[in-house]
Amino acid sequence: MKKFSLILSLIFLSIGLLGCQKSGNEEELDKEISKSNEDITNKPTIIGEIVRIEGGRFLVEDKTEKLSDDRPYAIWFST
């Protein structure tokens, strides 16, 4: 009886461990997501100067990049 219980436990344990493995597609997707997150976090989208603060938001202007009509590239951020 103990031998039967041990064998049954090992079968359930191995099935459980095999069920938790990721497929090749899932692993590739995880790698792509990690890479895109690194790209986003390693490259700032705007580097500039805070030119206006209103309430809980602030306006940042990029001093190096201009729009086609020669206005500064700017974006509002809120906290």
N, CA, C and O atoms as a Maestro MAE file, in Angstrom:
{
 s_m_m2io_version
 :::
 2.0.0
}

f_m_ct {
 s_m_title
 :::
 protein
 m_atom[316] {
  # First column is atom index #
  i_m_mmod_type
  r_m_x_coord
  r_m_y_coord
  r_m_z_coord
  i_m_residue_number
  s_m_chain_name
  s_m_pdb_residue_name
  s_m_pdb_atom_name
  i_m_atomic_number
  :::
  1 25 0.829 -1.196 0.000 1 A "MET " " N  " 7
  2 3 0.000 0.000 0.000 1 A "MET " " CA " 6
  3 2 0.873 1.258 0.000 1 A "MET " " C  " 6
  4 15 0.563 2.234 -0.684 1 A "MET " " O  " 8
  5 25 1.972 1.229 0.777 2 A "LYS " " N  " 7
  6 3 2.861 2.398 0.806 2 A "LYS " " CA " 6
  7 2 3.515 2.608 -0.552 2 A "LYS " " C  " 6
  8 15 3.704 3.742 -0.992 2 A "LYS " " O  " 8
  9 25 3.856 1.509 -1.209 3 A "LYS " " N  " 7
  10 3 4.496 1.596 -2.509 3 A "LYS " " CA " 6
  11 2 3.516 2.205 -3.522 3 A "LYS " " C  " 6
  12 15 3.910 3.043 -4.333 3 A "LYS " " O  " 8
  13 25 2.265 1.797 -3.480 4 A "PHE " " N  " 7
  14 3 1.247 2.326 -4.374 4 A "PHE " " CA " 6
  15 2 1.050 3.831 -4.136 4 A "PHE " " C  " 6
  16 15 0.945 4.596 -5.095 4 A "PHE " " O  " 8
  17 25 0.999 4.257 -2.876 5 A "SER " " N  " 7
  18 3 0.835 5.675 -2.543 5 A "SER " " CA " 6
  19 2 2.020 6.495 -3.031 5 A "SER " " C  " 6
  20 15 1.845 7.610 -3.521 5 A "SER " " O  " 8
  21 25 3.222 5.949 -2.900 6 A "LEU " " N  " 7
  22 3 4.425 6.635 -3.348 6 A "LEU " " CA " 6
  23 2 4.418 6.801 -4.869 6 A "LEU " " C  " 6
  24 15 4.732 7.878 -5.376 6 A "LEU " " O  " 8
  25 25 4.066 5.755 -5.585 7 A "ILE " " N  " 7
  26 3 4.018 5.821 -7.042 7 A "ILE " " CA " 6
  27 2 2.953 6.816 -7.498 7 A "ILE " " C  " 6
  28 15 3.191 7.610 -8.408 7 A "ILE " " O  " 8
  29 25 1.792 6.773 -6.872 8 A "LEU " " N  " 7
  30 3 0.708 7.692 -7.211 8 A "LEU " " CA " 6
  31 2 1.117 9.138 -6.939 8 A "LEU " " C  " 6
  32 15 0.821 10.024 -7.740 8 A "LEU " " O  " 8
  33 25 1.791 9.382 -5.825 9 A "SER " " N  " 7
  34 3 2.266 10.730 -5.495 9 A "SER " " CA " 6
  35 2 3.276 11.225 -6.525 9 A "SER " " C  " 6
  36 15 3.219 12.382 -6.941 9 A "SER " " O  " 8
  37 25 4.196 10.362 -6.936 10 A "LEU " " N  " 7
  38 3 5.189 10.743 -7.939 10 A "LEU " " CA " 6
  39 2 4.538 11.062 -9.287 10 A "LEU " " C  " 6
  40 15 4.967 11.976 -9.991 10 A "LEU " " O  " 8
  41 25 3.503 10.303 -9.635 11 A "ILE " " N  " 7
  42 3 2.798 10.567 -10.902 11 A "ILE " " CA " 6
  43 2 2.133 11.940 -10.852 11 A "ILE " " C  " 6
  44 15 2.264 12.724 -11.792 11 A "ILE " " O  " 8
  45 25 1.425 12.235 -9.771 12 A "PHE " " N  " 7
  46 3 0.767 13.536 -9.649 12 A "PHE " " CA " 6
  47 2 1.775 14.679 -9.599 12 A "PHE " " C  " 6
  48 15 1.535 15.736 -10.182 12 A "PHE " " O  " 8
  49 25 2.883 14.485 -8.922 13 A "LEU " " N  " 7
  50 3 3.925 15.507 -8.847 13 A "LEU " " CA " 6
  51 2 4.511 15.783 -10.229 13 A "LEU " " C  " 6
  52 15 4.693 16.942 -10.603 13 A "LEU " " O  " 8
  53 25 4.804 14.737 -10.985 14 A "SER " " N  " 7
  54 3 5.380 14.938 -12.324 14 A "SER " " CA " 6
  55 2 4.376 15.587 -13.270 14 A "SER " " C  " 6
  56 15 4.762 16.423 -14.087 14 A "SER " " O  " 8
  57 25 3.110 15.228 -13.182 15 A "ILE " " N  " 7
  58 3 2.082 15.871 -14.010 15 A "ILE " " CA " 6
  59 2 1.972 17.344 -13.648 15 A "ILE " " C  " 6
  60 15 1.862 18.200 -14.526 15 A "ILE " " O  " 8
  61 25 2.001 17.637 -12.363 16 A "GLY " " N  " 7
  62 3 1.922 19.032 -11.927 16 A "GLY " " CA " 6
  63 2 3.102 19.853 -12.401 16 A "GLY " " C  " 6
  64 15 2.927 20.995 -12.826 16 A "GLY " " O  " 8
  65 25 4.300 19.295 -12.338 17 A "LEU " " N  " 7
  66 3 5.489 20.022 -12.784 17 A "LEU " " CA " 6
  67 2 5.494 20.219 -14.288 17 A "LEU " " C  " 6
  68 15 5.896 21.280 -14.767 17 A "LEU " " O  " 8
  69 25 5.063 19.234 -15.033 18 A "LEU " " N  " 7
  70 3 5.009 19.369 -16.492 18 A "LEU " " CA " 6
  71 2 3.952 20.384 -16.909 18 A "LEU " " C  " 6
  72 15 4.128 21.078 -17.911 18 A "LEU " " O  " 8
  73 25 2.888 20.479 -16.179 19 A "GLY " " N  " 7
  74 3 1.831 21.435 -16.495 19 A "GLY " " CA " 6
  75 2 2.230 22.877 -16.251 19 A "GLY " " C  " 6
  76 15 1.612 23.787 -16.803 19 A "GLY " " O  " 8
  77 25 3.244 23.104 -15.442 20 A "CYS " " N  " 7
  78 3 3.684 24.459 -15.123 20 A "CYS " " CA " 6
  79 2 4.744 24.987 -16.083 20 A "CYS " " C  " 6
  80 15 5.121 26.155 -15.994 20 A "CYS " " O  " 8
  81 25 5.226 24.162 -16.991 21 A "GLN " " N  " 7
  82 3 6.236 24.608 -17.935 21 A "GLN " " CA " 6
  83 2 5.615 25.530 -18.978 21 A "GLN " " C  " 6
  84 15 4.453 25.376 -19.353 21 A "GLN " " O  " 8
  85 25 6.423 26.502 -19.441 22 A "LYS " " N  " 7
  86 3 5.968 27.404 -20.491 22 A "LYS " " CA " 6
  87 2 6.271 26.786 -21.843 22 A "LYS " " C  " 6
  88 15 7.263 26.080 -22.021 22 A "LYS " " O  " 8
  89 25 5.395 27.067 -22.784 23 A "SER " " N  " 7
  90 3 5.647 26.592 -24.147 23 A "SER " " CA " 6
  91 2 6.666 27.518 -24.808 23 A "SER " " C  " 6
  92 15 6.972 28.586 -24.277 23 A "SER " " O  " 8
  93 25 7.183 27.120 -25.943 24 A "GLY " " N  " 7
  94 3 8.167 27.924 -26.662 24 A "GLY " " CA " 6
  95 2 7.610 29.277 -27.054 24 A "GLY " " C  " 6
  96 15 8.325 30.277 -26.996 24 A "GLY " " O  " 8
  97 25 6.330 29.328 -27.456 25 A "ASN " " N  " 7
  98 3 5.717 30.595 -27.855 25 A "ASN " " CA " 6
  99 2 5.606 31.550 -26.680 25 A "ASN " " C  " 6
  100 15 5.832 32.749 -26.841 25 A "ASN " " O  " 8
  101 25 5.265 31.048 -25.513 26 A "GLU " " N  " 7
  102 3 5.151 31.893 -24.327 26 A "GLU " " CA " 6
  103 2 6.503 32.467 -23.936 26 A "GLU " " C  " 6
  104 15 6.595 33.628 -23.536 26 A "GLU " " O  " 8
  105 25 7.559 31.656 -24.051 27 A "GLU " " N  " 7
  106 3 8.890 32.136 -23.707 27 A "GLU " " CA " 6
  107 2 9.334 33.230 -24.681 27 A "GLU " " C  " 6
  108 15 9.932 34.221 -24.264 27 A "GLU " " O  " 8
  109 25 9.044 33.056 -25.978 28 A "GLU " " N  " 7
  110 3 9.398 34.077 -26.967 28 A "GLU " " CA " 6
  111 2 8.635 35.365 -26.694 28 A "GLU " " C  " 6
  112 15 9.200 36.454 -26.793 28 A "GLU " " O  " 8
  113 25 7.362 35.247 -26.354 29 A "LEU " " N  " 7
  114 3 6.551 36.416 -26.054 29 A "LEU " " CA " 6
  115 2 7.087 37.141 -24.829 29 A "LEU " " C  " 6
  116 15 7.153 38.371 -24.828 29 A "LEU " " O  " 8
  117 25 7.473 36.409 -23.783 30 A "ASP " " N  " 7
  118 3 8.060 37.021 -22.597 30 A "ASP " " CA " 6
  119 2 9.333 37.776 -22.942 30 A "ASP " " C  " 6
  120 15 9.564 38.869 -22.424 30 A "ASP " " O  " 8
  121 25 10.170 37.202 -23.821 31 A "LYS " " N  " 7
  122 3 11.412 37.866 -24.226 31 A "LYS " " CA " 6
  123 2 11.118 39.151 -24.989 31 A "LYS " " C  " 6
  124 15 11.777 40.167 -24.769 31 A "LYS " " O  " 8
  125 25 10.129 39.113 -25.890 32 A "GLU " " N  " 7
  126 3 9.775 40.305 -26.660 32 A "GLU " " CA " 6
  127 2 9.237 41.404 -25.754 32 A "GLU " " C  " 6
  128 15 9.566 42.576 -25.936 32 A "GLU " " O  " 8
  129 25 8.415 41.033 -24.784 33 A "ILE " " N  " 7
  130 3 7.869 42.016 -23.849 33 A "ILE " " CA " 6
  131 2 8.984 42.623 -23.015 33 A "ILE " " C  " 6
  132 15 9.006 43.836 -22.808 33 A "ILE " " O  " 8
  133 25 9.907 41.806 -22.533 34 A "SER " " N  " 7
  134 3 11.032 42.307 -21.750 34 A "SER " " CA " 6
  135 2 11.875 43.267 -22.569 34 A "SER " " C  " 6
  136 15 12.288 44.317 -22.077 34 A "SER " " O  " 8
  137 25 12.131 42.904 -23.828 35 A "LYS " " N  " 7
  138 3 12.953 43.749 -24.686 35 A "LYS " " CA " 6
  139 2 12.272 45.088 -24.943 35 A "LYS " " C  " 6
  140 15 12.919 46.134 -24.891 35 A "LYS " " O  " 8
  141 25 10.959 45.063 -25.222 36 A "SER " " N  " 7
  142 3 10.256 46.316 -25.487 36 A "SER " " CA " 6
  143 2 10.192 47.171 -24.228 36 A "SER " " C  " 6
  144 15 10.259 48.397 -24.319 36 A "SER " " O  " 8
  145 25 10.063 46.553 -23.052 37 A "ASN " " N  " 7
  146 3 10.077 47.320 -21.809 37 A "ASN " " CA " 6
  147 2 11.430 47.961 -21.580 37 A "ASN " " C  " 6
  148 15 11.504 49.099 -21.117 37 A "ASN " " O  " 8
  149 25 12.521 47.240 -21.899 38 A "GLU " " N  " 7
  150 3 13.860 47.812 -21.760 38 A "GLU " " CA " 6
  151 2 14.028 48.987 -22.707 38 A "GLU " " C  " 6
  152 15 14.598 50.011 -22.332 38 A "GLU " " O  " 8
  153 25 13.535 48.848 -23.937 39 A "ASP " " N  " 7
  154 3 13.638 49.934 -24.907 39 A "ASP " " CA " 6
  155 2 12.914 51.176 -24.408 39 A "ASP " " C  " 6
  156 15 13.419 52.290 -24.539 39 A "ASP " " O  " 8
  157 25 11.746 50.985 -23.844 40 A "ILE " " N  " 7
  158 3 10.962 52.118 -23.348 40 A "ILE " " CA " 6
  159 2 11.646 52.772 -22.152 40 A "ILE " " C  " 6
  160 15 11.750 53.998 -22.094 40 A "ILE " " O  " 8
  161 25 12.113 51.971 -21.202 41 A "THR " " N  " 7
  162 3 12.684 52.540 -19.987 41 A "THR " " CA " 6
  163 2 14.082 53.094 -20.195 41 A "THR " " C  " 6
  164 15 14.506 53.970 -19.441 41 A "THR " " O  " 8
  165 25 14.811 52.612 -21.192 42 A "ASN " " N  " 7
  166 3 16.167 53.093 -21.415 42 A "ASN " " CA " 6
  167 2 16.230 54.333 -22.282 42 A "ASN " " C  " 6
  168 15 17.264 55.000 -22.307 42 A "ASN " " O  " 8
  169 25 15.177 54.667 -22.987 43 A "LYS " " N  " 7
  170 3 15.190 55.805 -23.896 43 A "LYS " " CA " 6
  171 2 14.117 56.811 -23.479 43 A "LYS " " C  " 6
  172 15 12.926 56.528 -23.606 43 A "LYS " " O  " 8
  173 25 14.517 57.956 -22.995 44 A "PRO " " N  " 7
  174 3 13.505 58.962 -22.656 44 A "PRO " " CA " 6
  175 2 12.847 59.489 -23.927 44 A "PRO " " C  " 6
  176 15 13.491 59.589 -24.971 44 A "PRO " " O  " 8
  177 25 11.587 59.820 -23.835 45 A "THR " " N  " 7
  178 3 10.888 60.317 -25.014 45 A "THR " " CA " 6
  179 2 11.046 61.817 -25.175 45 A "THR " " C  " 6
  180 15 10.915 62.332 -26.286 45 A "THR " " O  " 8
  181 25 11.324 62.529 -24.096 46 A "ILE " " N  " 7
  182 3 11.548 63.965 -24.177 46 A "ILE " " CA " 6
  183 2 12.529 64.373 -23.081 46 A "ILE " " C  " 6
  184 15 12.405 63.966 -21.926 46 A "ILE " " O  " 8
  185 25 13.482 65.167 -23.466 47 A "ILE " " N  " 7
  186 3 14.400 65.773 -22.502 47 A "ILE " " CA " 6
  187 2 14.262 67.263 -22.703 47 A "ILE " " C  " 6
  188 15 14.482 67.764 -23.806 47 A "ILE " " O  " 8
  189 25 13.904 67.969 -21.670 48 A "GLY " " N  " 7
  190 3 13.677 69.388 -21.851 48 A "GLY " " CA " 6
  191 2 13.674 70.133 -20.545 48 A "GLY " " C  " 6
  192 15 14.327 69.759 -19.572 48 A "GLY " " O  " 8
  193 25 12.926 71.184 -20.564 49 A "GLU " " N  " 7
  194 3 12.897 72.114 -19.448 49 A "GLU " " CA " 6
  195 2 11.442 72.371 -19.052 49 A "GLU " " C  " 6
  196 15 10.580 72.542 -19.914 49 A "GLU " " O  " 8
  197 25 11.179 72.396 -17.771 50 A "ILE " " N  " 7
  198 3 9.833 72.703 -17.287 50 A "ILE " " CA " 6
  199 2 9.616 74.198 -17.476 50 A "ILE " " C  " 6
  200 15 10.349 75.013 -16.916 50 A "ILE " " O  " 8
  201 25 8.608 74.557 -18.268 51 A "VAL " " N  " 7
  202 3 8.371 75.967 -18.563 51 A "VAL " " CA " 6
  203 2 7.115 76.515 -17.897 51 A "VAL " " C  " 6
  204 15 6.945 77.731 -17.798 51 A "VAL " " O  " 8
  205 25 6.228 75.623 -17.438 52 A "ARG " " N  " 7
  206 3 5.019 76.101 -16.781 52 A "ARG " " CA " 6
  207 2 4.516 75.045 -15.817 52 A "ARG " " C  " 6
  208 15 4.563 73.851 -16.112 52 A "ARG " " O  " 8
  209 25 4.029 75.492 -14.650 53 A "ILE " " N  " 7
  210 3 3.424 74.603 -13.658 53 A "ILE " " CA " 6
  211 2 2.043 75.147 -13.347 53 A "ILE " " C  " 6
  212 15 1.896 76.320 -13.002 53 A "ILE " " O  " 8
  213 25 1.032 74.301 -13.468 54 A "GLU " " N  " 7
  214 3 -0.352 74.690 -13.176 54 A "GLU " " CA " 6
  215 2 -0.997 73.585 -12.367 54 A "GLU " " C  " 6
  216 15 -1.180 72.477 -12.872 54 A "GLU " " O  " 8
  217 25 -1.339 73.858 -11.141 55 A "GLY " " N  " 7
  218 3 -1.980 72.854 -10.296 55 A "GLY " " CA " 6
  219 2 -1.090 71.632 -10.149 55 A "GLY " " C  " 6
  220 15 0.053 71.741 -9.706 55 A "GLY " " O  " 8
  221 25 -1.609 70.473 -10.518 56 A "GLY " " N  " 7
  222 3 -0.845 69.242 -10.395 56 A "GLY " " CA " 6
  223 2 -0.203 68.800 -11.704 56 A "GLY " " C  " 6
  224 15 0.125 67.624 -11.864 56 A "GLY " " O  " 8
  225 25 -0.019 69.733 -12.648 57 A "ARG " " N  " 7
  226 3 0.605 69.363 -13.906 57 A "ARG " " CA " 6
  227 2 1.695 70.356 -14.289 57 A "ARG " " C  " 6
  228 15 1.734 71.481 -13.791 57 A "ARG " " O  " 8
  229 25 2.580 69.920 -15.183 58 A "PHE " " N  " 7
  230 3 3.659 70.795 -15.634 58 A "PHE " " CA " 6
  231 2 3.932 70.570 -17.113 58 A "PHE " " C  " 6
  232 15 3.739 69.473 -17.636 58 A "PHE " " O  " 8
  233 25 4.387 71.632 -17.778 59 A "LEU " " N  " 7
  234 3 4.666 71.604 -19.206 59 A "LEU " " CA " 6
  235 2 6.170 71.513 -19.417 59 A "LEU " " C  " 6
  236 15 6.934 72.325 -18.896 59 A "LEU " " O  " 8
  237 25 6.581 70.515 -20.186 60 A "VAL " " N  " 7
  238 3 7.996 70.323 -20.495 60 A "VAL " " CA " 6
  239 2 8.196 70.608 -21.975 60 A "VAL " " C  " 6
  240 15 7.507 70.040 -22.822 60 A "VAL " " O  " 8
  241 25 9.156 71.502 -22.289 61 A "GLU " " N  " 7
  242 3 9.489 71.827 -23.676 61 A "GLU " " CA " 6
  243 2 10.845 71.242 -24.015 61 A "GLU " " C  " 6
  244 15 11.805 71.347 -23.251 61 A "GLU " " O  " 8
  245 25 10.893 70.623 -25.187 62 A "ASP " " N  " 7
  246 3 12.154 70.097 -25.707 62 A "ASP " " CA " 6
  247 2 12.888 71.256 -26.379 62 A "ASP " " C  " 6
  248 15 12.361 71.868 -27.307 62 A "ASP " " O  " 8
  249 25 14.098 71.559 -25.916 63 A "LYS " " N  " 7
  250 3 14.850 72.695 -26.450 63 A "LYS " " CA " 6
  251 2 15.641 72.335 -27.698 63 A "LYS " " C  " 6
  252 15 16.177 73.222 -28.363 63 A "LYS " " O  " 8
  253 25 15.724 71.032 -28.033 64 A "THR " " N  " 7
  254 3 16.517 70.632 -29.197 64 A "THR " " CA " 6
  255 2 15.657 70.322 -30.406 64 A "THR " " C  " 6
  256 15 16.127 70.425 -31.539 64 A "THR " " O  " 8
  257 25 14.411 69.945 -30.189 65 A "GLU " " N  " 7
  258 3 13.541 69.531 -31.289 65 A "GLU " " CA " 6
  259 2 12.410 70.522 -31.468 65 A "GLU " " C  " 6
  260 15 11.811 70.978 -30.494 65 A "GLU " " O  " 8
  261 25 12.121 70.855 -32.716 66 A "LYS " " N  " 7
  262 3 11.031 71.775 -33.033 66 A "LYS " " CA " 6
  263 2 10.019 71.065 -33.923 66 A "LYS " " C  " 6
  264 15 10.357 70.107 -34.619 66 A "LYS " " O  " 8
  265 25 8.781 71.537 -33.896 67 A "LEU " " N  " 7
  266 3 7.754 71.041 -34.800 67 A "LEU " " CA " 6
  267 2 7.959 71.666 -36.177 67 A "LEU " " C  " 6
  268 15 8.796 72.552 -36.347 67 A "LEU " " O  " 8
  269 25 7.195 71.203 -37.149 68 A "SER " " N  " 7
  270 3 7.382 71.685 -38.525 68 A "SER " " CA " 6
  271 2 7.112 73.180 -38.672 68 A "SER " " C  " 6
  272 15 7.682 73.816 -39.558 68 A "SER " " O  " 8
  273 25 6.252 73.759 -37.822 69 A "ASP " " N  " 7
  274 3 5.969 75.194 -37.908 69 A "ASP " " CA " 6
  275 2 6.831 76.004 -36.932 69 A "ASP " " C  " 6
  276 15 6.478 77.126 -36.568 69 A "ASP " " O  " 8
  277 25 7.950 75.435 -36.519 70 A "ASP " " N  " 7
  278 3 8.979 76.077 -35.691 70 A "ASP " " CA " 6
  279 2 8.553 76.316 -34.227 70 A "ASP " " C  " 6
  280 15 9.240 77.020 -33.487 70 A "ASP " " O  " 8
  281 25 7.417 75.727 -33.820 71 A "ARG " " N  " 7
  282 3 7.063 75.784 -32.402 71 A "ARG " " CA " 6
  283 2 7.855 74.713 -31.668 71 A "ARG " " C  " 6
  284 15 8.235 73.707 -32.268 71 A "ARG " " O  " 8
  285 25 8.114 74.914 -30.367 72 A "PRO " " N  " 7
  286 3 8.856 73.885 -29.627 72 A "PRO " " CA " 6
  287 2 7.991 72.646 -29.386 72 A "PRO " " C  " 6
  288 15 6.778 72.745 -29.205 72 A "PRO " " O  " 8
  289 25 8.628 71.498 -29.388 73 A "TYR " " N  " 7
  290 3 7.953 70.250 -29.054 73 A "TYR " " CA " 6
  291 2 7.731 70.274 -27.546 73 A "TYR " " C  " 6
  292 15 8.688 70.445 -26.790 73 A "TYR " " O  " 8
  293 25 6.485 70.105 -27.089 74 A "ALA " " N  " 7
  294 3 6.176 70.212 -25.669 74 A "ALA " " CA " 6
  295 2 5.115 69.190 -25.299 74 A "ALA " " C  " 6
  296 15 4.338 68.740 -26.141 74 A "ALA " " O  " 8
  297 25 5.099 68.827 -23.999 75 A "ILE " " N  " 7
  298 3 4.115 67.867 -23.516 75 A "ILE " " CA " 6
  299 2 3.772 68.194 -22.063 75 A "ILE " " C  " 6
  300 15 4.631 68.592 -21.277 75 A "ILE " " O  " 8
  301 25 2.483 68.014 -21.728 76 A "TRP " " N  " 7
  302 3 2.018 68.216 -20.359 76 A "TRP " " CA " 6
  303 2 2.123 66.900 -19.592 76 A "TRP " " C  " 6
  304 15 1.781 65.845 -20.127 76 A "TRP " " O  " 8
  305 25 2.590 66.952 -18.354 77 A "PHE " " N  " 7
  306 3 2.609 65.823 -17.449 77 A "PHE " " CA " 6
  307 2 1.800 66.172 -16.218 77 A "PHE " " C  " 6
  308 15 1.774 67.327 -15.793 77 A "PHE " " O  " 8
  309 25 1.137 65.177 -15.642 78 A "SER " " N  " 7
  310 3 0.400 65.448 -14.406 78 A "SER " " CA " 6
  311 2 0.869 64.498 -13.331 78 A "SER " " C  " 6
  312 15 1.331 63.393 -13.615 78 A "SER " " O  " 8
  313 25 0.746 64.935 -12.102 79 A "THR " " N  " 7
  314 3 1.173 64.108 -10.954 79 A "THR " " CA " 6
  315 2 -0.013 63.658 -10.170 79 A "THR " " C  " 6
  316 15 0.138 62.955 -9.171 79 A "THR " " O  " 8
  :::
 }
 m_bond[315] {
  # First column is bond index #
  i_m_from
  i_m_to
  i_m_order
  :::
  1 1 2 1
  2 2 3 1
  3 3 4 2
  4 3 5 1
  5 5 6 1
  6 6 7 1
  7 7 8 2
  8 7 9 1
  9 9 10 1
  10 10 11 1
  11 11 12 2
  12 11 13 1
  13 13 14 1
  14 14 15 1
  15 15 16 2
  16 15 17 1
  17 17 18 1
  18 18 19 1
  19 19 20 2
  20 19 21 1
  21 21 22 1
  22 22 23 1
  23 23 24 2
  24 23 25 1
  25 25 26 1
  26 26 27 1
  27 27 28 2
  28 27 29 1
  29 29 30 1
  30 30 31 1
  31 31 32 2
  32 31 33 1
  33 33 34 1
  34 34 35 1
  35 35 36 2
  36 35 37 1
  37 37 38 1
  38 38 39 1
  39 39 40 2
  40 39 41 1
  41 41 42 1
  42 42 43 1
  43 43 44 2
  44 43 45 1
  45 45 46 1
  46 46 47 1
  47 47 48 2
  48 47 49 1
  49 49 50 1
  50 50 51 1
  51 51 52 2
  52 51 53 1
  53 53 54 1
  54 54 55 1
  55 55 56 2
  56 55 57 1
  57 57 58 1
  58 58 59 1
  59 59 60 2
  60 59 61 1
  61 61 62 1
  62 62 63 1
  63 63 64 2
  64 63 65 1
  65 65 66 1
  66 66 67 1
  67 67 68 2
  68 67 69 1
  69 69 70 1
  70 70 71 1
  71 71 72 2
  72 71 73 1
  73 73 74 1
  74 74 75 1
  75 75 76 2
  76 75 77 1
  77 77 78 1
  78 78 79 1
  79 79 80 2
  80 79 81 1
  81 81 82 1
  82 82 83 1
  83 83 84 2
  84 83 85 1
  85 85 86 1
  86 86 87 1
  87 87 88 2
  88 87 89 1
  89 89 90 1
  90 90 91 1
  91 91 92 2
  92 91 93 1
  93 93 94 1
  94 94 95 1
  95 95 96 2
  96 95 97 1
  97 97 98 1
  98 98 99 1
  99 99 100 2
  100 99 101 1
  101 101 102 1
  102 102 103 1
  103 103 104 2
  104 103 105 1
  105 105 106 1
  106 106 107 1
  107 107 108 2
  108 107 109 1
  109 109 110 1
  110 110 111 1
  111 111 112 2
  112 111 113 1
  113 113 114 1
  114 114 115 1
  115 115 116 2
  116 115 117 1
  117 117 118 1
  118 118 119 1
  119 119 120 2
  120 119 121 1
  121 121 122 1
  122 122 123 1
  123 123 124 2
  124 123 125 1
  125 125 126 1
  126 126 127 1
  127 127 128 2
  128 127 129 1
  129 129 130 1
  130 130 131 1
  131 131 132 2
  132 131 133 1
  133 133 134 1
  134 134 135 1
  135 135 136 2
  136 135 137 1
  137 137 138 1
  138 138 139 1
  139 139 140 2
  140 139 141 1
  141 141 142 1
  142 142 143 1
  143 143 144 2
  144 143 145 1
  145 145 146 1
  146 146 147 1
  147 147 148 2
  148 147 149 1
  149 149 150 1
  150 150 151 1
  151 151 152 2
  152 151 153 1
  153 153 154 1
  154 154 155 1
  155 155 156 2
  156 155 157 1
  157 157 158 1
  158 158 159 1
  159 159 160 2
  160 159 161 1
  161 161 162 1
  162 162 163 1
  163 163 164 2
  164 163 165 1
  165 165 166 1
  166 166 167 1
  167 167 168 2
  168 167 169 1
  169 169 170 1
  170 170 171 1
  171 171 172 2
  172 171 173 1
  173 173 174 1
  174 174 175 1
  175 175 176 2
  176 175 177 1
  177 177 178 1
  178 178 179 1
  179 179 180 2
  180 179 181 1
  181 181 182 1
  182 182 183 1
  183 183 184 2
  184 183 185 1
  185 185 186 1
  186 186 187 1
  187 187 188 2
  188 187 189 1
  189 189 190 1
  190 190 191 1
  191 191 192 2
  192 191 193 1
  193 193 194 1
  194 194 195 1
  195 195 196 2
  196 195 197 1
  197 197 198 1
  198 198 199 1
  199 199 200 2
  200 199 201 1
  201 201 202 1
  202 202 203 1
  203 203 204 2
  204 203 205 1
  205 205 206 1
  206 206 207 1
  207 207 208 2
  208 207 209 1
  209 209 210 1
  210 210 211 1
  211 211 212 2
  212 211 213 1
  213 213 214 1
  214 214 215 1
  215 215 216 2
  216 215 217 1
  217 217 218 1
  218 218 219 1
  219 219 220 2
  220 219 221 1
  221 221 222 1
  222 222 223 1
  223 223 224 2
  224 223 225 1
  225 225 226 1
  226 226 227 1
  227 227 228 2
  228 227 229 1
  229 229 230 1
  230 230 231 1
  231 231 232 2
  232 231 233 1
  233 233 234 1
  234 234 235 1
  235 235 236 2
  236 235 237 1
  237 237 238 1
  238 238 239 1
  239 239 240 2
  240 239 241 1
  241 241 242 1
  242 242 243 1
  243 243 244 2
  244 243 245 1
  245 245 246 1
  246 246 247 1
  247 247 248 2
  248 247 249 1
  249 249 250 1
  250 250 251 1
  251 251 252 2
  252 251 253 1
  253 253 254 1
  254 254 255 1
  255 255 256 2
  256 255 257 1
  257 257 258 1
  258 258 259 1
  259 259 260 2
  260 259 261 1
  261 261 262 1
  262 262 263 1
  263 263 264 2
  264 263 265 1
  265 265 266 1
  266 266 267 1
  267 267 268 2
  268 267 269 1
  269 269 270 1
  270 270 271 1
  271 271 272 2
  272 271 273 1
  273 273 274 1
  274 274 275 1
  275 275 276 2
  276 275 277 1
  277 277 278 1
  278 278 279 1
  279 279 280 2
  280 279 281 1
  281 281 282 1
  282 282 283 1
  283 283 284 2
  284 283 285 1
  285 285 286 1
  286 286 287 1
  287 287 288 2
  288 287 289 1
  289 289 290 1
  290 290 291 1
  291 291 292 2
  292 291 293 1
  293 293 294 1
  294 294 295 1
  295 295 296 2
  296 295 297 1
  297 297 298 1
  298 298 299 1
  299 299 300 2
  300 299 301 1
  301 301 302 1
  302 302 303 1
  303 303 304 2
  304 303 305 1
  305 305 306 1
  306 306 307 1
  307 307 308 2
  308 307 309 1
  309 309 310 1
  310 310 311 1
  311 311 312 2
  312 311 313 1
  313 313 314 1
  314 314 315 1
  315 315 316 2
  :::
 }
}
